[in-house]
Amino acid sequence: MATNVQIMCINKTNRLSRHERISHVGGTNADGSRWKLTEDAAIAGIRADTWKFWTAGGGKSTWVIIMKHPIRDYLKTEADTTTQDNLLSLPECP
């Protein structure tokens, strides 16, 4: 059974571009230490049922899913009530 994990930060290949892809996702463990995964590792973890990621934005939480793409799959959030892109609006991971 997958462990629910909150994504709290991201790294993008070009932080200023709204169209560049996410390279890493990260967050904080229960003990306060930080974790960080490549997007490919996060996708593999979802597919293996190791992790189920979620994030918060606009006062709401939403699940992170894999978006199938002919060239390369990527992470995105399920549709929710905010028009803001939940993942892309997260702060930069250290």
C-alpha positions in Angstrom: 0.0 0.0 0.0 1.3 3.4 -1.0 2.5 6.0 1.6 0.9 9.4 1.3 3.6 12.0 0.9 3.2 15.8 0.6 5.2 17.6 -2.1 6.2 21.0 -0.6 8.7 22.2 -3.2 9.9 21.7 -6.7 12.8 22.4 -9.0 12.3 23.3 -12.6 14.6 23.1 -15.6 14.0 26.9 -16.0 12.3 28.4 -12.9 11.1 31.5 -14.6 9.3 29.7 -17.5 5.7 28.5 -16.9 6.3 25.9 -19.6 9.5 24.2 -18.4 9.2 20.8 -16.8 9.7 19.9 -13.2 13.0 18.2 -12.6 12.6 17.4 -8.9 10.0 17.3 -6.2 10.7 17.5 -2.4 9.3 17.9 1.0 10.0 17.4 4.7 10.0 14.1 6.6 8.3 13.6 10.0 11.7 14.1 11.7 12.2 17.4 10.0 14.8 16.2 7.5 14.3 17.1 3.8 13.7 14.6 1.0 14.1 15.2 -2.8 13.4 13.0 -5.8 13.8 13.4 -9.5 10.5 13.6 -11.3 11.3 10.2 -13.0 11.8 8.6 -9.5 8.5 10.1 -8.2 6.7 8.7 -11.3 8.3 5.3 -10.8 7.3 5.4 -7.1 3.6 6.1 -8.0 3.6 3.3 -10.6 5.1 0.9 -8.1 2.5 1.9 -5.5 5.3 3.0 -3.1 4.1 6.6 -2.8 0.9 8.6 -3.4 1.8 12.3 -3.6 -0.4 15.3 -2.7 0.2 19.0 -2.4 -1.7 22.0 -1.1 -2.5 25.3 -2.8 -5.2 27.9 -2.6 -6.2 26.5 0.8 -7.0 23.1 -0.7 -5.1 19.8 -1.0 -5.1 17.8 -4.2 -3.5 14.5 -5.4 -0.6 14.5 -7.8 -1.0 12.2 -10.8 0.9 11.1 -13.8 0.0 12.8 -17.1 0.6 10.5 -20.0 2.4 12.2 -22.9 3.7 10.7 -26.1 7.3 12.0 -25.5 7.6 11.9 -21.8 5.1 11.4 -18.9 5.1 14.2 -16.2 3.5 15.0 -12.9 0.5 17.3 -12.4 -2.3 17.7 -9.9 -5.9 16.5 -10.3 -8.3 19.2 -11.2 -9.4 21.2 -8.2 -11.2 24.4 -7.4 -8.2 26.7 -7.8 -7.0 28.0 -11.2 -3.5 28.2 -10.0 -1.1 25.4 -10.9 -0.6 23.7 -7.6 2.8 22.1 -8.4 4.3 24.9 -10.4 3.5 27.5 -7.8 5.4 25.7 -5.0 8.7 27.2 -3.8 12.1 26.1 -5.1 13.6 23.1 -3.3 17.0 23.7 -1.6 
